[in-house]
Structures are given as structure tokens and as C-alpha cells.
Amino acid sequence: MRTQVAIVGAGPAGLLLSHLLDRAGVESVVVEARSREYVEARIRAGILEQSTVDLLREVGLGERLDREGDVHRGIYLQYPGERVHLDFVDLVGRSVTVYGQTEVTKDLGRARAAAGQEIVYEAADTAIHDAGTERPYLTFTGPDGRAERLDADVVVGCDGSFGPSRAAVPDPATWERTYPYSWLGILADAAPSTDELIYAWHPDGFALHSMRSATVSRLYLQVPNGTDVADWSDDRVWTALAERLGLDGWTLTPGPVTEKSVLPMRSFVQQPMRHGRLFLAGDAAHIVPPTGAKGLNLAVADVALLAPALAALVRNEDSALADAYSDTALRRVWRCTHFSWWMTTMLHTSADPFDTQLQLSQLRWVATSTAGATGLAENYAGLPIGF
């Protein structure tokens, strides 16, 4: 097989890149290790920045998003005895939209199928070869068990932190921070008890009330690293959530828990995001803790930069944008990495009483200062793509 751009990974980053390249007249083939059913069922992020929403609309992917997405003007910040609403629209003129990553993936998969773009699911043992040359290629075992080779002008790794693409960049610089806590997350068939997300600092640990729809809630608790889900019964989870999110005059509505998992918290950045004709995007190059709702949005920003760069490279042999891609993308990556670190360290408790007083001081400042609230709103609602 041969194509202009070989994309490893059929998550939102890979599928959106294929979609954007198609609109620019560039052909691509997407190779994915998992089945389509698995990819479309993965529970991931659910908050879209304004710039992400604008891009999806611009490229013809906004119909179901506009119909089913839930536009939020802001978030609630909570600390003992206080719950303060930060209105992003008033502060910075931008909102966010609750629309699950699974739904974005489904929309992109349908768009790729309608355009006749090839996606190879259930590809095993994918490897990247000759990335430092002008003739890179992939090898993999297809779903029928046959060995395959895919030649391309460019290879793009959108295959997350455990795929082959990250490791194919020789001698990168890396930065990593592992946080001393995790999130216990649940999905519940329960109508949300809030109209917008609640980020709550509590002496027992952070809690977050999010949602996926009018009938499904997504909630999180700060727990120690190494926590076993089996130690947290549904009753224990709901009791802890009610305690940490509790406020006079407000009640948390429980419901049947349909999914439960523990999510470690870490930050990771790899530089550069390019080696020869191999480019990295999304989690293949960087990981952020979910507190700032940046993971999916960073991936979208990466491929929004990368698509025109690759179109210019493979169609016109113009390498200027491709040469600038890594440095340009990393400016936004580090801004979002800092914001995610800042939100995480402000809201998650430690055993240090000095940290406690610093956190409460910071929360009070954000809640009562227009300057503080504006800084949070600008970063959370999202900087323009290309920042």
C-alpha cells in the first residue's frame, strides 16, 4: 500500500488529522491497534474549549455537537463554606461545551467513512521505519493476519503514550512529573446535581462533579496512588462525594454506577515533536493531568497546526510550516502544562498544613479577584489555536 500521510492511531487526533488533510486534498491511511467498537467506547475527556468547538464547526463536524452538546458559561470553585461561580463569558467572552470524546470520535469516524478514507482497525505489531529519511513506511499485521507494508511521504504518530511513535524519535528531551495522588472516577446513571462543573477543595481531598448528559453524571475523588477500585464500594463512593461536595442547601443525587476506574495523575512533555518525516501529535508527545481539561483540546490544536503544514509539504514541497511545527506546538503545550499543574496543585490536598493555607489563599484570590478569575477563565476556555 502507499499513501501520502500514514497516521498511527484512530483516536480524535488521528481521525481529525485525516479529516483536515482530506479537505486539503491530501490522502491518508489511519492504522489503529484496537477495534472500532473499542475506540468509540473509550471513556475520556468531555470538555471542549471554544477554539475546539469553532474548528469542528468550521470543518463540517458541528451538527450533532450543536444539537447534543451542553454549553457552559463557566465553572464553580468550592472551598469550605463557599461555592463561587466563575462566568467565562463575562470574563473573557468564551464558553466551553460538554461533549464527550467518545462522541467526537464517533462523528469523525462517520465522516471518514462517508469520505471513503481508509482506516485499518485491529492492526498488530505496528512499527515505523526510516523515519529520518524521505521514504518512511509502516509495517503491521492486518486483522486478517497478513503482514502489511504502508509506504508514505509522512508518518504521524497519534497513538498515545504507549504506541510505537513516541519511541521512534531518537534521543528526545523529556520532562515528567508524577503527582502523589490519583483520581477515582465513576460514571453514574444519575441526572447531574449541578448545571456546571464543580471543582471542590476539601480537607479529605479534591472532588469534581462533571457530567456527560442530562441523565449521566461523571464524578471524581482524589485518592492515594495505588488505590484498588475493589476497596471502594458504590456506597463508599457516594458518601465521600456527598461529604466533599456538600454545601448547605444543596444535595448530591446518587444513582447506579456503571463504570469505575482509577486514573493516575502525571505530566509529560517530549521535545521535539518531529524527527525527519515523523511527526507526533496529542498524547504521543505530551500528557497533562485532567484537572485543567486540556488533553483532548491540546491534541486538536496540534493537528490543526499540523494539517496545513503537511499539505504544504507533500503537495508543494514547502517545508516552512513543517519545520516550525514542533516549536509552535510546544509553546501551547507548555502553557497548558503549566495551567494543568496550577489547577492540580491548587485543588488537591496534601499532608502539609503549610500547603493547605497556600491553597486556600489561592482559591480565595481566584474567587474574589477579577484578575485572578480572568486568568483561570482565559486558560480554561482555551487560547486561540496557533497561540
C-alpha positions in Angstrom: 0.0 0.0 0.0 1.0 3.6 -0.5 -0.4 6.9 0.7 0.7 10.5 1.2 0.3 10.5 5.0 0.3 7.4 7.2 -1.4 8.1 10.6 -0.9 5.8 13.5 -3.9 5.9 15.9 -7.6 6.3 15.3 -8.4 8.5 18.3 -9.7 12.0 17.9 -6.3 13.4 16.9 -5.6 10.8 14.2 -9.2 10.9 12.8 -9.3 14.7 12.8 -6.0 15.0 11.1 -7.2 12.6 8.4 -10.3 14.7 8.0 -8.4 18.0 7.7 -5.9 16.5 5.2 -8.8 15.2 3.1 -10.3 18.7 3.0 -6.9 20.0 1.8 -6.7 17.4 -1.0 -4.2 15.1 0.8 -4.8 11.4 1.1 -4.1 9.4 4.2 -4.5 6.0 5.8 -5.1 5.5 9.5 -3.8 2.4 11.3 -5.2 1.5 14.7 -4.4 -1.3 17.1 -7.8 -1.6 18.6 -11.2 -2.4 17.1 -13.6 0.4 16.0 -16.0 -0.6 18.7 -13.3 -0.3 21.4 -12.1 3.1 20.1 -15.6 4.5 20.0 -16.5 3.3 23.5 -13.4 4.6 25.4 -14.5 7.0 28.2 -12.2 10.1 28.0 -12.4 13.8 28.3 -15.7 15.7 27.9 -14.9 19.4 27.9 -14.3 21.2 24.6 -12.6 24.6 24.5 -14.2 27.3 22.4 -11.5 27.1 19.8 -12.1 23.3 19.5 -15.8 23.8 19.0 -15.1 26.6 16.4 -12.8 24.3 14.5 -15.2 21.3 14.5 -18.0 23.6 13.2 -15.7 25.1 10.5 -14.8 21.7 9.1 -18.4 20.3 8.9 -18.4 18.4 12.2 -20.7 20.6 14.3 -24.2 19.4 13.5 -24.5 16.8 16.3 -22.2 18.8 18.6 -24.5 21.8 18.4 -27.6 19.6 18.9 -26.4 17.5 21.8 -23.5 19.4 23.3 -24.2 21.3 26.6 -22.7 24.9 26.5 -21.4 26.0 29.9 -20.6 29.6 30.6 -18.1 28.7 33.4 -17.4 26.5 36.4 -17.9 26.5 40.2 -14.9 26.7 42.5 -15.6 25.4 46.0 -13.7 25.5 49.3 -15.1 25.2 52.9 -18.3 27.1 53.2 -18.0 28.7 49.7 -19.1 27.9 46.2 -18.3 30.6 43.7 -19.3 30.7 40.0 -16.7 31.9 37.5 -18.5 33.1 34.4 -16.1 32.7 31.5 -18.3 34.5 29.0 -18.4 37.6 31.2 -14.7 37.4 31.9 -13.2 36.5 28.5 -16.1 36.2 26.1 -15.7 32.5 25.6 -17.6 29.4 26.8 -16.8 25.6 26.9 -19.0 22.7 25.8 -19.6 19.4 27.4 -19.4 16.8 24.7 -17.7 13.5 25.3 -14.6 12.4 23.5 -16.4 9.3 22.5 -19.0 11.4 20.7 -16.2 13.4 18.9 -14.6 10.1 17.8 -17.9 8.7 16.5 -18.6 11.9 14.5 -15.1 11.7 13.0 -15.4 8.0 12.2 -18.6 8.6 10.3 -17.1 11.5 8.4 -14.1 9.4 7.4 -16.3 6.5 6.3 -18.5 8.9 4.3 -15.4 10.3 2.5 -14.1 6.8 1.7 -11.0 7.3 3.7 -9.2 4.0 4.8 -8.9 3.1 8.4 -7.3 -0.2 9.3 -8.5 -1.3 12.7 -7.1 -4.2 14.7 -3.6 -3.8 13.3 -1.0 -5.6 15.4 2.8 -5.1 15.8 2.8 -1.7 14.1 6.4 -0.4 13.5 7.8 2.8 12.0 10.8 2.5 9.7 13.2 5.0 8.1 11.5 8.0 9.8 14.7 10.1 9.3 14.5 9.7 5.5 12.2 11.0 2.9 10.7 7.5 2.4 9.3 6.4 5.7 7.0 3.4 6.0 4.9 1.3 8.4 4.8 -2.4 8.8 2.0 -4.1 10.7 -0.1 -7.3 10.8 -3.6 -6.7 9.4 -6.8 -8.0 11.1 -6.7 -11.0 8.7 -3.2 -12.0 10.0 -1.3 -10.9 6.9 1.9 -8.9 7.1 1.4 -5.4 5.5 3.6 -2.5 4.5 2.4 1.0 4.1 4.7 3.5 2.3 4.1 7.2 2.8 5.6 10.6 2.3 5.0 11.4 6.0 4.1 9.4 9.1 2.2 11.0 12.0 2.0 9.4 15.4 -1.3 10.0 17.1 -1.1 6.7 19.1 -0.8 8.0 22.7 1.8 7.3 25.3 2.1 3.5 24.7 2.2 3.4 20.9 5.3 2.9 18.8 5.6 6.5 17.6 7.0 8.2 20.7 9.8 5.7 20.9 10.7 6.2 17.2 12.1 9.7 18.0 15.8 9.2 18.8 17.3 10.9 21.9 14.4 13.3 22.7 14.4 15.7 25.7 11.7 14.7 28.1 10.1 16.3 31.2 7.9 14.4 33.6 6.0 15.0 36.9 4.2 12.2 38.7 1.7 13.5 41.2 1.3 11.9 44.7 -2.4 11.1 44.2 -4.8 9.7 41.6 -8.5 10.1 40.7 -11.2 7.6 41.4 -13.7 8.2 38.6 -17.2 7.0 38.2 -19.9 7.2 35.6 -23.4 7.0 37.0 -26.9 6.9 35.6 -27.9 9.9 37.6 -29.1 13.4 36.5 -26.3 15.9 37.3 -26.8 17.7 40.6 -25.3 20.9 39.1 -25.8 22.9 36.0 -22.0 23.4 35.5 -18.8 21.6 36.8 -17.9 21.9 40.5 -14.2 21.8 41.4 -14.1 21.3 45.2 -11.2 21.6 47.6 -11.9 19.6 50.8 -9.7 18.6 53.7 -10.3 14.9 52.8 -9.2 15.5 49.2 -10.4 17.0 45.9 -13.7 16.2 44.3 -15.1 17.1 40.9 -18.7 16.9 39.7 -18.9 16.7 36.0 -21.5 15.3 33.6 -21.9 13.6 30.2 -25.5 14.3 29.5 -28.8 15.3 31.2 -29.0 11.8 32.6 -25.4 10.7 33.1 -23.0 12.2 35.7 -19.2 11.9 35.8 -17.7 12.3 39.2 -14.1 12.1 40.6 -12.5 11.7 44.0 -8.8 12.3 45.0 -7.4 9.0 46.2 -3.9 7.8 47.1 -1.7 6.3 44.3 -2.1 2.5 44.2 -5.8 2.6 45.2 -7.7 -0.5 44.4 -11.1 0.1 42.9 -12.4 -3.0 44.8 -11.9 -1.1 48.0 -14.4 1.5 47.0 -18.0 0.2 47.1 -20.7 2.3 45.5 -21.9 3.4 48.9 -18.5 4.5 50.0 -18.0 6.5 46.8 -21.3 8.3 47.1 -20.7 9.0 50.8 -17.3 10.5 50.1 -18.7 12.6 47.2 -21.6 13.9 49.3 -19.1 14.9 52.0 -16.5 16.6 49.8 -19.1 18.3 47.6 -21.5 19.1 50.4 -22.9 22.6 50.9 -25.8 24.0 52.9 -28.9 24.0 50.7 -27.5 21.7 48.1 -28.0 17.9 47.7 -26.0 15.4 45.6 -28.3 13.0 43.7 -26.8 9.4 43.6 -27.6 6.7 41.0 -26.5 3.4 39.7 -22.7 3.3 39.0 -22.0 2.0 35.5 -18.2 2.4 35.4 -15.4 2.9 37.9 -11.7 3.3 37.4 -8.6 4.8 38.9 -6.6 7.4 36.9 -3.0 8.2 37.9 -2.0 11.9 37.5 1.1 12.9 35.6 2.6 15.5 33.3 4.9 14.5 30.5 6.4 16.5 27.6 8.7 15.2 24.8 10.7 17.5 22.6 11.0 17.7 19.6 7.6 16.7 18.2 9.2 15.8 14.9 12.0 13.5 13.7 12.6 13.7 9.9 9.3 12.7 8.3 7.7 11.5 11.5 5.5 14.0 13.4 3.9 13.5 16.9 0.6 14.9 18.0 -1.5 14.6 21.1 -0.7 12.1 23.9 2.2 10.7 21.8 4.1 13.9 22.6 2.6 15.2 25.9 0.4 14.2 28.8 -1.4 16.6 31.2 -3.4 15.8 34.4 -7.1 16.1 33.6 -7.8 18.9 36.1 -7.5 21.6 33.5 -9.5 19.8 30.8 -6.6 20.2 28.3 -5.7 16.7 26.9 -8.2 16.4 24.0 -8.0 20.1 23.3 -4.3 20.1 23.0 -4.5 17.2 20.6 -6.9 19.2 18.4 -4.6 22.2 18.5 -1.7 20.0 17.4 -3.4 18.6 14.4 -4.9 22.0 13.4 -1.3 23.2 13.1 0.0 20.0 11.5 -2.6 19.6 8.7 -1.7 22.8 6.7 2.0 22.1 7.4 1.8 18.6 5.9 -0.4 19.8 3.0 2.2 22.3 2.1 5.0 19.7 2.5 3.6 16.9 0.4 1.8 18.9 -2.2 4.2 21.8 -2.8 7.4 20.6 -1.2 7.2 23.7 1.0 8.7 22.8 4.4 8.4 26.1 6.2 5.3 25.2 8.3 6.5 21.7 8.9 9.9 22.9 10.1 8.1 25.3 12.6 5.6 22.8 13.8 7.4 21.4 16.9 8.4 24.8 18.3 5.0 26.3 17.6 3.0 23.5 19.1 5.3 23.3 22.2 4.5 26.9 23.1 0.9 26.0 23.7 1.8 22.6 25.2 3.9 24.2 27.9 1.2 26.9 28.6 -1.4 24.2 29.1 1.0 22.0 31.1 1.5 24.9 33.5 -2.2 25.6 33.8 -3.0 21.9 34.4 -0.2 21.8 37.1 -1.5 25.0 38.6 -5.1 23.8 38.8 -4.0 20.4 40.1 -1.7 21.7 42.9 -4.3 24.4 44.0 -7.1 21.9 44.4 -5.5 18.6 45.7 -4.7 18.3 49.3 -1.5 17.1 50.9 -0.4 16.2 54.4 1.4 19.6 54.7 -0.6 22.2 56.6 1.5 24.9 55.0 0.3 23.8 51.6 -3.3 23.9 52.9 -3.0 27.6 53.8 -1.4 28.4 50.4 -4.2 26.6 48.5 -7.0 28.3 50.4 -5.3 31.7 49.9 -5.0 31.0 46.2 -8.7 29.8 45.9 -9.9 32.9 47.7 -7.9 35.1 45.4 -9.3 33.5 42.3 -12.8 33.6 43.7 -12.7 37.3 44.7 -10.3 38.9 42.2 -11.3 39.8 38.7 -7.7 39.5 37.6 -7.4 36.0 39.2 -10.7 34.8 37.8 -9.9 36.1 34.3 -6.5 34.3 34.2 -8.3 31.0 35.1 -11.1 31.7 32.6 -8.7 32.6 29.7 -6.7 29.3 30.1 -9.7 27.0 30.8 -11.9 28.3 28.0 -8.9 28.0 25.7 -6.4 30.1 23.9 -6.7 30.6 20.2 -5.2 27.8 18.0 -1.8 28.8 17.0 -1.0 30.6 20.2 
